[in-house]
Amino acid sequence: MRATRAATLAERSGASKRVREVRSKSLMLAATLSLMLMLGACAKSEPVDFKDPRAALVLIDFQNDYLRPDGLMAVAQNQVDPMLNAAHAMIEAARKNAIDVIYVRDEFSRFEFVRNLLRNDAALRYEAGSALDSRLDGTAGVYFNKDHGDAFSNSEFGSHLEAHNLGNLAIAGVYAGGSVAATALDAIKRGYKVTVISDAIAGSNDEARDRALAELKSAGAQIETSAQFIASLGSASPSS
């Protein structure tokens, strides 16, 4: 009996490990495909010539399915609390300094079967997983939904930036190598000054997040901590 039970437990452990490996590979593939699509779109965008541009804080995909431990496409949980703390501090500083805050979130149709399979059905329209994580202050600015990684895939996002002369973008959110990277790269291509907040982004693991930061820096993005961003606004540094 003991031998049979031990064998059963070992079999279950092995199966669970294989499921985690398949899920991890699927998430990486989904992020890669999304980024490839957005890079293709970048080549078609026309640069915007901003005159004396204003700053905006862009918060991408701070949603339950990405941040919660039981989320369908959760980032590394060791990165979530530091990211939320940094985002809170920046939102508070933005309010004090009249800086626009923009929330961008995924909202996918449940009928996109192949893409949803790669995303593990995360952030489906009308589902709780697509809602903004309640731990984040979601009252500081306007909202834009998207169904691709790049925030500019929603044309209203770019139109809003141009209409309000928001040419300096500070970007935070998830995934570092997915929506954050796609949005930042497209923004650079369009002529925006882009700052990625290093302690306010998250990925599948620390290595993936750090690799995305290095690639974005090479592509022309400025990399700052939330404390540096806040200091540039003339506000106090976030508490540790």
N, C-alpha and C positions, 0 to 999 in steps of 0.2 A: 504493500500500500504506500509506504513512504517513498519507495523508488518511483512508483507511478505518479505520485503527487509531485515529486521533484521534477520529473520529466515534463509533466504538464505545465508547471510554473516556468520551467526553462523555455518551453515552446511558446508560452504566452509572452515571456520577456523578449524572445527573439522576434516574434510577430510585431510587438509594440515598437521595437527598435526599427524594424523595416518600415512600419507606417510613418514613423518620425522622419526617416531618411527620405522616403518618397515625398512627404509633405514639404520638407526643406528644399528638395530639388525643384518641386513644382513652384514654390514661392520664388526661388531664384530665377526660374525660367520666365515666370510671369513678369517680374521686375525687368528682366533683360529685354523681353519682347516689347514691353511698354516703352522702355527707354529708346529702343531702336526705332519704333514708330514716331516718337516725338523728335528724335534727331532728324528724321526725314522731313518732318514738318518744319523744323528750324530753318532748313535751307530755303524755304519758300517765303519766309517772313521778311518784311521790309523794316529797316532800322527807323526808329522814331527819334526825331531831333527835339529833345526837351530843352526848354529855356528856363534856367534857374529852377531845376526840378526839386520837388518836395519828396520827403521820405515816407515810406509806408512799411508797416510790419505785416508780413504775409505768413499766416499760420495754416499749414497744409496738413489735412487728413488727421486731425487730432480726434479720431473716432474710436468708438468702443471696440470694433473688431480688430483694430490695430494696437490699441493700448492696453486693453484689459487682459488679464492672464488667461481667461477663457475665450478670448476673441478668436474668430475664425482664421485670422492671419496676423497673429500677434507678433510684435517686435520683441527683441530681447528685453526681458523685464527689468534687468539691472539698469537699463537706460531710461526707463519711463519716468520715475520720480524726479531725477535730475532735470529731465527735459521739461516736465510740467512746472517745476520750481522756476526754471529759467524763463519759461513762457509767461508765468504769472508776473514775475518781476518786470519783464519787458512790457507787458500790457499796462501795468501800473505806471511805468515811466512814460509810455506812449500817451496815456491819458493826461498826465501832468504837463506834457510838452506839445499837446495838440498834434500828435502824430497819428495818421490814419492807421487803423487796424483792419485787416481783411482776412476773413476766414474762408478757406477753400476746402471742400470736402468731396469725397467720392460718392457717387450715387449711381449704381449699376442696375440695368434692367435684368430681371430674372430669366429672360428669354435668350440671353447671350450665353448659350450653354457651354461652348468651348472655353471662352474667356473666364466664365464663372468657375469652371472646373480647375483652371490654373490658379484662380484666386481663392479656391476653397469656399466659394459662395460668400465671400466677405463683402460687406458694405452694399448689400442689395437694397434697392429703393423700398422705403416703407418699413424696413426691418430695424429692430433695435440696434443692431450692430453698426448701422450707418449713421447713427446719431452721434453728435459731439459728446466726447467724454465729459461727464458732469463735473469732474475734478478741475476742468479748465473753465475760466471765466469766458463765457460765450456772448457777453453783452457789450463788447467794446467796439464793434464795427459791423460792416456789411458782410453778407454771405454770397458765395458763388459755388454752385455745384459743377461737377465735371464727371465725364465717363471715360476719360483717358488720364494718363499720368500727368501730362502737362496742363497746368492751370489755364494756359492760353488756348487750350482746346475749346474752352467756353469763350466765345468771342466777346461776350459782355465783360469778362474780366479785363481784357486788354483795353476795351473801350472805356471802362471805368478809370483805369490808370491814366490813360491819355487825357480824358476829360478833366481830371483833377490834377494833372501835371505831376503825377507820382512817378518820377523817374529813378528814384533811389530805393531799391527794394531790399529789405532785411528779411531773409527767408528762414523759417523754422518748420519742423514737422517730420513726417515719415512718408515713405521709406527714404533713407538717405540716398540710396542708389537708384530709387524709382522716381516717385513724383517730385521729390525735392530736386534731384538732379535734372530731371526733364524740364521742370519749370525754370530752374536757374540757367540752364544752357540756352533755352529758348529766349529768356529775358536778355541774356548777354548778346545773343544774335540780333535782337531787336533794338539794341542800343541802350538798354538800362544799365545802371550801375548796380551790381548785385553783391550783397554781403550775406554769406551763409553763417548762421549762428551755430558754432560747433557744439555747444553743450545743450542745444535745444533741438537737436535732430536725433533720430534713432534708426536703427537698421536691424537686420536679422541677428547680428552679433557685432562685437566691437570691431573685429577686423573689417567687416563689410562697411560699417559706418566710416572708419578711418580711411579706407581705400577710396570711398566716395568723396570724402573731403579733399584728399590729395588730388584726385582727378578734377574736381571742381576748381581748385586753386590753380592747377595747370591750365584750365580752360579760361581763366580770367576772373573768377569770382574772388572776392576778398573774404577771408576767413577770420571771424572774430568770436570771442566769447560774449555771452549776454552782458557780463560786466563791462566789457569794452564798448558794446553797443549803447548801453545805458549811459556810460560816461560821456560818449560822444553827443548825447542829448543834453548834457549838463545836469543830469539827475544823479541821485545817489546810487551806489553800487548795490546789487542785490545781496540780501543776507545769505550767508552760507548755511 
